Amino acid sequence: MEDLNRLFFQRQQQFAPIVHPSRYLQAFYSAPHMKPPMCLQYAIWALACNGDSKYHAYHDVFYRRARQYADIDEMKGNGEHFITVAHAQTWCILATDEAKSMMFTRAAMSCARAVRLAAMMGLHHLDSPPDESSPTLAPPQDWAELEERRRVTTHLPATEAAFHSGEAMETCTIHDIFKGDHSYSSFAGSVVVCHLFNIILKHAHLPKEADNPENYEYGEYWKRHRDIDNTLSSAFMFLPESLRLPENYREPTAVNMNLNLHASIICLHHAALERIETHNLPESAKRISQDRLSAAAQEIVNIMKITSHLSPGTRTPLAALSLFSAASVYMYFCKENNTPASVDNLDFILSAMEAVGRTHSVTRSFLRQALLDIERNGVQNIVQLPRVTRLSLQLNTAISHNIPLLARTRMSRHSEAQPPMPGLPAGRTKSRGVPASSDHRSVPIKFGPPRRLKRTK
């Protein structure tokens, strides 16, 4: 138990540090009535075991126990036993563990539980005027407890040094950082990346009737596009010193932050290029987006080269998205020009995804999709990459290639949307009493005459 606690705070806490280490360990070694809830303990151990070479065999047992204890607490009394910050932390950690195991349906439900618990406790009003706050929880005993509650939402999290020491630190909202008025912590950087991906997803994949994408100068789509592009430039411009590269190339949080910022540029301009080509917009607009794509993909390659010595375990699942985004850029240019442009970079990206994918199932899924895109778009006919042939044989159809909508471009249109559950066709519901087949095909049911059963004593 002590070793798993150490592993959790040493590795898993790095990217989502929502549990205060010393406060948790103090409670862990306290009297039974003061210990953290069993669901939180088992959730921490399950995430620490996930992918660990020594403890992975225990992952499934710990994960199931965490969910069982959470359900037991939910059924006690009238709900007063599970309306706690510890239970919100439990569901956040379980959602992270499920997403890491590619159980995205469960992860979405666990995340929704965490968000609802946070709202019921009024954690989204911590930095609002007193008359808007919720009296569900007793006042925090000190600033560290207040900051631990804040790490679910509202103002951006403080630095890890301040959080661990309990020293009060003033923070800001997410919109203030793009103005350059405030610095922010590494954990806040993860929040910023999620915020940027969210606005790009809504902009590119949830079009509005009044977008007018055919009007490059005054269309609402292009106004939003330029606003988001300026926001991304501001994110790079006002990046805190602790997150800048190459100075902090040994810090996993800084590396992943920069990878994801460059990936957001690629996601934005891939969508822009699609509309430019669909509506025959000016060639100058196309060159601008192509230049942005080329520069962002090259930066991802450079970052991966200077950090190739780091352990693959320091990569987050979002790092797979950035690698796939860079690969999609080189595939696009190969197909666009019908020439082997930047072959070395594409080969390097695939090799990096192969290395990281040995311990990251999410990266293997992205790699599988990249190989399919290369094959279905005829890129392998333009660029003969032996690595593609070898990996295609290793990563057969047993490997899922379910990648998020944000990362999908025209290069991936050959792949239909994957169903949320294995064996259930996308867009259909499962018939009562009829088991879904594992290969997504309907199975005919044959009816014959009833067989006579032998009488048994």
Secondary structure per residue as TSV (DSSP state, phi and psi in degrees):
chain	resnum	aa	ss	phi	psi
A	1	M	-	360.0	-42.3
A	2	E	H	-65.1	-38.6
A	3	D	H	-67.7	-38.3
A	4	L	H	-68.6	-38.5
A	5	N	H	-60.8	-42.2
A	6	R	H	-63.2	-44.7
A	7	L	H	-62.6	-39.5
A	8	F	H	-62.9	-49.7
A	9	F	H	-74.5	-20.0
A	10	Q	H	-83.5	-36.8
A	11	R	T	-117.3	-55.3
A	12	Q	G	-70.6	-30.5
A	13	Q	G	-68.9	-11.7
A	14	Q	G	-63.5	-36.0
A	15	F	T	-106.4	-20.2
A	16	A	-	-140.1	69.9
A	17	P	-	-78.3	75.6
A	18	I	-	-96.0	-10.3
A	19	V	S	-108.6	129.5
A	20	H	-	-75.3	118.4
A	21	P	H	-58.5	-54.7
A	22	S	H	-68.2	-37.2
A	23	R	H	-64.6	-41.8
A	24	Y	H	-65.3	-48.2
A	25	L	H	-66.0	-33.4
A	26	Q	H	-63.3	-43.0
A	27	A	H	-67.5	-36.4
A	28	F	H	-61.7	-36.4
A	29	Y	T	-95.9	12.8
A	30	S	S	-90.0	-175.6
A	31	A	-	-62.0	157.5
A	32	P	G	-53.1	-38.8
A	33	H	G	-75.3	-9.9
A	34	M	G	-107.3	-2.1
A	35	K	S	-69.7	157.9
A	36	P	-	-62.4	153.6
A	37	P	-	-55.1	146.3
A	38	M	H	-61.1	-32.6
A	39	C	H	-64.1	-37.4
A	40	L	H	-69.5	-41.1
A	41	Q	H	-60.2	-48.0
A	42	Y	H	-70.0	-31.3
A	43	A	H	-64.3	-42.2
A	44	I	H	-62.7	-44.4
A	45	W	H	-67.6	-37.2
A	46	A	H	-63.8	-45.0
A	47	L	H	-68.2	-34.5
A	48	A	H	-66.5	-33.1
A	49	C	H	-76.7	-27.1
A	50	N	T	-61.6	110.9
A	51	G	T	83.6	-2.3
A	52	D	-	-76.7	136.2
A	53	S	T	-64.9	-28.2
A	54	K	T	-93.5	-38.0
A	55	Y	T	-113.3	4.1
A	56	H	G	-60.2	-28.0
A	57	A	G	-62.7	-22.1
A	58	Y	G	-90.5	-5.7
A	59	H	H	-57.9	-49.9
A	60	D	H	-63.2	-40.1
A	61	V	H	-64.5	-46.6
A	62	F	H	-65.5	-39.1
A	63	Y	H	-62.5	-45.7
A	64	R	H	-67.1	-37.2
A	65	R	H	-66.0	-39.1
A	66	A	H	-59.6	-45.7
A	67	R	H	-66.6	-39.0
A	68	Q	H	-63.7	-44.9
A	69	Y	H	-65.6	-36.5
A	70	A	H	-64.3	-40.7
A	71	D	H	-67.6	-38.5
A	72	I	H	-62.4	-45.2
A	73	D	H	-61.8	-35.2
A	74	E	H	-68.4	-26.8
A	75	M	H	-90.0	-5.1
A	76	K	S	-78.1	140.6
A	77	G	T	52.1	-137.9
A	78	N	T	-106.0	14.5
A	79	G	S	109.8	-3.0
A	80	E	T	-71.3	-14.9
A	81	H	T	-83.1	-18.8
A	82	F	T	-117.8	1.7
A	83	I	-	-86.8	71.0
A	84	T	S	-136.6	160.1
A	85	V	H	-63.6	-36.0
A	86	A	H	-61.6	-37.3
A	87	H	H	-73.9	-34.0
A	88	A	H	-64.3	-40.4
A	89	Q	H	-62.8	-38.5
A	90	T	H	-57.6	-47.9
A	91	W	H	-71.9	-30.4
A	92	C	H	-63.6	-45.0
A	93	I	H	-68.4	-40.4
A	94	L	H	-63.8	-39.2
A	95	A	H	-62.9	-40.1
A	96	T	H	-63.6	-44.1
A	97	D	H	-64.3	-41.9
A	98	E	H	-67.4	-40.3
A	99	A	H	-65.3	-39.1
A	100	K	H	-64.0	-30.2
A	101	S	T	-90.4	6.8
A	102	M	T	64.2	27.4
A	103	M	-	-96.2	72.7
A	104	F	H	-70.2	-30.1
A	105	T	H	-65.6	-47.2
A	106	R	H	-65.1	-39.3
A	107	A	H	-60.8	-40.1
A	108	A	H	-63.8	-41.3
A	109	M	H	-68.9	-40.4
A	110	S	H	-65.1	-40.4
A	111	C	H	-62.7	-40.7
A	112	A	H	-63.4	-38.4
A	113	R	H	-62.3	-43.6
A	114	A	H	-62.3	-44.3
A	115	V	H	-64.2	-41.9
A	116	R	H	-66.5	-40.9
A	117	L	H	-61.4	-43.1
A	118	A	H	-61.3	-40.9
A	119	A	H	-68.0	-38.9
A	120	M	H	-64.1	-31.1
A	121	M	T	-89.1	-0.7
A	122	G	T	72.9	24.0
A	123	L	G	-69.1	-19.3
A	124	H	G	-81.6	-1.6
A	125	H	G	-113.0	13.1
A	126	L	T	-58.8	-35.4
A	127	D	T	-106.4	20.5
A	128	S	S	-96.4	167.6
A	129	P	-	-56.2	153.2
A	130	P	G	-56.2	-32.5
A	131	D	G	-73.0	-10.5
A	132	E	G	-101.4	-6.8
A	133	S	S	-81.2	159.2
A	134	S	-	-98.6	138.1
A	135	P	-	-88.2	16.7
A	136	T	S	-60.8	-41.1
A	137	L	S	-102.7	151.2
A	138	A	-	-69.2	155.9
A	139	P	-	-58.2	145.0
A	140	P	-	-64.0	148.3
A	141	Q	S	-74.9	-30.4
A	142	D	S	-154.5	-179.7
A	143	W	H	-66.8	-34.4
A	144	A	H	-61.6	-40.3
A	145	E	H	-67.9	-37.6
A	146	L	H	-62.4	-43.1
A	147	E	H	-66.6	-35.5
A	148	E	H	-64.0	-38.6
A	149	R	H	-68.2	-38.4
A	150	R	H	-64.7	-24.3
A	151	R	T	-72.4	4.9
A	152	V	T	-89.5	-39.8
A	153	T	S	-167.5	-160.9
A	154	T	S	69.4	-135.4
A	155	H	S	-59.3	152.1
A	156	L	-	-62.2	149.9
A	157	P	-	-64.0	152.3
A	158	A	-	-76.0	176.7
A	159	T	-	-68.2	158.0
A	160	E	H	-65.5	-33.9
A	161	A	H	-63.0	-44.4
A	162	A	H	-67.0	-39.7
A	163	F	H	-62.4	-45.3
A	164	H	H	-70.6	-36.5
A	165	S	H	-84.4	-15.6
A	166	G	T	78.6	14.6
A	167	E	-	-82.9	125.1
A	168	A	-	-61.4	138.9
A	169	M	-	-143.7	133.4
A	170	E	-	-80.9	133.4
A	171	T	-	-122.8	-176.4
A	172	C	-	-136.4	176.9
A	173	T	-	-82.6	168.5
A	174	I	T	-66.6	-27.8
A	175	H	T	-77.9	-21.7
A	176	D	G	-71.1	-26.5
A	177	I	G	-71.9	-24.9
A	178	F	G	-78.3	-5.4
A	179	K	G	-95.3	-9.6
A	180	G	T	81.0	12.6
A	181	D	S	-84.0	-22.7
A	182	H	-	-135.2	147.1
A	183	S	-	-86.6	173.6
A	184	Y	-	-152.1	164.5
A	185	S	-	-86.4	174.8
A	186	S	H	-66.8	-38.8
A	187	F	H	-65.5	-39.0
A	188	A	H	-62.0	-31.9
A	189	G	H	-61.2	-37.3
A	190	S	H	-64.5	-37.7
A	191	V	H	-65.2	-41.3
A	192	V	H	-61.4	-43.8
A	193	V	H	-61.2	-45.8
A	194	C	H	-61.3	-38.7
A	195	H	H	-62.7	-44.9
A	196	L	H	-65.6	-44.0
A	197	F	H	-60.9	-36.7
A	198	N	H	-66.2	-45.3
A	199	I	H	-70.5	-32.0
A	200	I	H	-68.5	-40.4
A	201	L	H	-61.2	-46.3
A	202	K	H	-64.7	-40.1
A	203	H	H	-67.1	-45.6
A	204	A	H	-87.2	-32.8
A	205	H	H	-114.7	-0.8
A	206	L	S	-125.5	70.0
A	207	P	-	-66.6	156.1
A	208	K	-	-112.2	158.2
A	209	E	T	-63.1	-33.3
A	210	A	T	-92.9	20.4
A	211	D	-	-68.6	-37.2
A	212	N	-	49.1	59.5
A	213	P	T	-67.0	-14.4
A	214	E	T	-77.0	-12.4
A	215	N	-	-101.8	96.5
A	216	Y	T	-68.9	-30.1
A	217	E	T	-81.8	-43.7
A	218	Y	T	-125.2	2.6
A	219	G	-	-66.4	145.5
A	220	E	H	-61.8	-34.2
A	221	Y	H	-60.4	-45.2
A	222	W	H	-76.3	-25.8
A	223	K	H	-65.2	-45.1
A	224	R	H	-64.3	-41.0
A	225	H	H	-57.3	-47.3
A	226	R	H	-68.1	-36.0
A	227	D	H	-63.0	-44.8
A	228	I	H	-67.3	-39.2
A	229	D	H	-62.3	-39.8
A	230	N	H	-66.1	-36.9
A	231	T	H	-63.9	-40.4
A	232	L	H	-64.7	-39.9
A	233	S	H	-63.9	-38.7
A	234	S	H	-65.7	-36.4
A	235	A	H	-61.2	-40.2
A	236	F	H	-70.8	-40.7
A	237	M	H	-65.0	-40.6
A	238	F	T	-102.5	24.2
A	239	L	-	-64.1	130.2
A	240	P	-	-59.5	154.0
A	241	E	G	-57.5	-34.1
A	242	S	G	-71.3	-11.7
A	243	L	G	-114.0	6.6
A	244	R	-	-85.9	146.8
A	245	L	T	-113.8	152.3
A	246	P	T	-88.5	4.2
A	247	E	T	-58.6	-36.6
A	248	N	T	-110.9	38.5
A	249	Y	T	-68.4	-13.9
A	250	R	T	-86.0	-9.0
A	251	E	-	-93.3	114.0
A	252	P	H	-58.2	-35.8
A	253	T	H	-65.7	-39.1
A	254	A	H	-67.4	-40.7
A	255	V	H	-63.0	-49.3
A	256	N	H	-66.7	-34.0
A	257	M	H	-61.4	-48.4
A	258	N	H	-67.8	-39.6
A	259	L	H	-58.0	-44.0
A	260	N	H	-73.1	-32.6
A	261	L	H	-65.2	-41.5
A	262	H	H	-67.9	-34.8
A	263	A	H	-64.6	-35.6
A	264	S	H	-64.8	-35.8
A	265	I	H	-63.0	-42.7
A	266	I	H	-64.5	-44.9
A	267	C	H	-60.8	-40.2
A	268	L	H	-66.8	-45.8
A	269	H	H	-83.6	-21.3
A	270	H	H	-62.5	-44.9
A	271	A	H	-64.8	-37.9
A	272	A	H	-64.5	-43.5
A	273	L	H	-61.3	-37.1
A	274	E	H	-62.1	-41.3
A	275	R	H	-74.4	-33.9
A	276	I	H	-62.3	-44.7
A	277	E	H	-75.1	-32.4
A	278	T	H	-65.6	-40.2
A	279	H	T	-103.3	12.8
A	280	N	T	50.8	52.4
A	281	L	-	-81.1	170.3
A	282	P	-	-55.0	146.0
A	283	E	H	-62.5	-30.2
A	284	S	H	-62.5	-38.3
A	285	A	H	-64.8	-39.3
A	286	K	H	-64.5	-42.0
A	287	R	H	-65.0	-36.4
A	288	I	H	-60.7	-48.8
A	289	S	H	-67.0	-37.7
A	290	Q	H	-64.1	-39.5
A	291	D	H	-64.1	-41.0
A	292	R	H	-65.3	-40.0
A	293	L	H	-62.9	-47.8
A	294	S	H	-61.6	-43.7
A	295	A	H	-66.1	-43.0
A	296	A	H	-66.2	-42.3
A	297	A	H	-64.2	-39.6
A	298	Q	H	-65.1	-37.8
A	299	E	H	-65.3	-38.0
A	300	I	H	-62.9	-42.3
A	301	V	H	-62.0	-44.4
A	302	N	H	-61.6	-42.5
A	303	I	H	-63.3	-43.4
A	304	M	H	-66.0	-31.3
A	305	K	H	-70.8	-41.6
A	306	I	H	-78.3	-11.9
A	307	T	T	-116.6	17.8
A	308	S	T	-64.7	-20.0
A	309	H	T	-81.1	-13.2
A	310	L	S	-72.1	153.1
A	311	S	-	-66.7	137.6
A	312	P	G	-59.0	-22.7
A	313	G	G	-65.6	-15.6
A	314	T	G	-84.8	-0.9
A	315	R	-	-87.1	138.2
A	316	T	-	-89.4	163.2
A	317	P	H	-56.3	-28.9
A	318	L	H	-68.9	-21.9
A	319	A	H	-63.9	-31.2
A	320	A	H	-63.1	-36.4
A	321	L	H	-63.9	-39.9
A	322	S	H	-68.0	-39.5
A	323	L	H	-66.0	-42.7
A	324	F	H	-64.0	-38.7
A	325	S	H	-62.6	-42.8
A	326	A	H	-63.6	-41.4
A	327	A	H	-61.9	-38.6
A	328	S	H	-65.3	-31.3
A	329	V	H	-65.2	-46.9
A	330	Y	H	-69.0	-32.8
A	331	M	H	-64.0	-41.9
A	332	Y	H	-60.9	-46.4
A	333	F	H	-67.9	-35.6
A	334	C	H	-62.8	-43.3
A	335	K	H	-74.5	-35.4
A	336	E	H	-66.6	-44.4
A	337	N	H	-97.3	-8.1
A	338	N	T	54.8	32.9
A	339	T	S	-135.1	150.8
A	340	P	-	-73.1	71.8
A	341	A	T	-81.6	132.5
A	342	S	T	53.9	46.6
A	343	V	H	-62.8	-41.1
A	344	D	H	-61.3	-40.4
A	345	N	H	-66.0	-41.8
A	346	L	H	-63.1	-42.1
A	347	D	H	-64.6	-38.8
A	348	F	H	-65.8	-42.1
A	349	I	H	-61.5	-43.1
A	350	L	H	-64.1	-38.5
A	351	S	H	-67.0	-37.4
A	352	A	H	-66.4	-41.1
A	353	M	H	-66.0	-35.7
A	354	E	H	-64.0	-42.8
A	355	A	H	-66.5	-47.4
A	356	V	H	-67.6	-34.5
A	357	G	H	-67.1	-13.4
A	358	R	T	-64.3	-27.6
A	359	T	T	-118.6	-5.2
A	360	H	-	-121.2	110.0
A	361	S	H	-66.1	-31.9
A	362	V	H	-64.4	-41.2
A	363	T	H	-64.9	-37.5
A	364	R	H	-62.0	-37.0
A	365	S	H	-65.0	-44.0
A	366	F	H	-63.9	-39.2
A	367	L	H	-64.4	-40.5
A	368	R	H	-59.6	-43.3
A	369	Q	H	-65.5	-40.0
A	370	A	H	-62.0	-41.4
A	371	L	H	-65.2	-39.3
A	372	L	H	-63.9	-41.5
A	373	D	H	-63.3	-41.4
A	374	I	H	-61.9	-42.0
A	375	E	H	-70.7	-48.3
A	376	R	H	-73.7	-22.6
A	377	N	T	-96.4	6.5
A	378	G	T	71.3	16.0
A	379	V	H	-67.3	-33.5
A	380	Q	H	-65.1	-24.0
A	381	N	H	-74.5	-27.3
A	382	I	H	-86.1	-41.7
A	383	V	S	-120.1	113.1
A	384	Q	-	-84.8	101.9
A	385	L	-	-112.4	109.2
A	386	P	H	-58.1	-30.4
A	387	R	H	-61.2	-35.9
A	388	V	H	-63.7	-45.1
A	389	T	H	-62.8	-43.8
A	390	R	H	-65.9	-45.4
A	391	L	H	-67.5	-34.1
A	392	S	H	-63.6	-33.6
A	393	L	H	-73.1	-36.4
A	394	Q	H	-73.4	-46.0
A	395	L	S	-93.6	81.7
A	396	N	-	-78.6	-169.1
A	397	T	T	-66.9	-8.3
A	398	A	T	-69.7	-20.3
A	399	I	S	-86.9	127.2
A	400	S	-	-69.2	150.6
A	401	H	-	-128.1	45.3
A	402	N	-	-87.5	98.2
A	403	I	-	-108.2	154.9
A	404	P	-	-67.5	155.7
A	405	L	G	-59.3	-33.9
A	406	L	G	-55.7	-37.7
A	407	A	G	-90.0	-6.0
A	408	R	-	-79.0	132.1
A	409	T	-	-123.2	-174.2
A	410	R	G	-62.0	-23.6
A	411	M	G	-65.4	-21.8
A	412	S	G	-105.7	7.9
A	413	R	T	-65.6	-18.3
A	414	H	T	-69.1	-20.1
A	415	S	S	-95.6	125.7
A	416	E	-	-77.4	163.7
A	417	A	-	-61.5	134.3
A	418	Q	-	-80.4	146.2
A	419	P	-	-69.8	153.1
A	420	P	S	-67.3	-23.6
A	421	M	S	-127.4	140.8
A	422	P	T	-58.3	134.8
A	423	G	T	86.1	-3.1
A	424	L	S	-110.8	114.9
A	425	P	-	-59.7	141.2
A	426	A	T	-62.6	134.7
A	427	G	T	83.3	4.2
A	428	R	-	-125.7	159.1
A	429	T	-	-107.0	154.5
A	430	K	-	-80.4	128.8
A	431	S	-	-70.3	146.4
A	432	R	T	-67.4	131.9
A	433	G	T	80.1	-4.2
A	434	V	-	-112.2	112.5
A	435	P	-	-68.5	140.9
A	436	A	-	-78.5	141.0
A	437	S	-	-76.6	155.1
A	438	S	T	-77.3	-17.6
A	439	D	T	-107.2	20.6
A	440	H	S	67.0	17.2
A	441	R	-	-112.6	149.4
A	442	S	-	-73.0	140.6
A	443	V	-	-108.0	118.8
A	444	P	-	-66.4	140.4
A	445	I	-	-105.1	120.5
A	446	K	-	-97.5	136.2
A	447	F	-	-113.0	131.9
A	448	G	-	-127.8	-178.3
A	449	P	-	-67.3	146.5
A	450	P	-	-63.6	138.6
A	451	R	-	-86.2	143.8
A	452	R	-	-78.2	126.7
A	453	L	-	-87.2	141.5
A	454	K	-	-74.3	138.6
A	455	R	-	-76.0	131.3
A	456	T	-	-113.1	150.4
A	457	K	-	-77.7	360.0
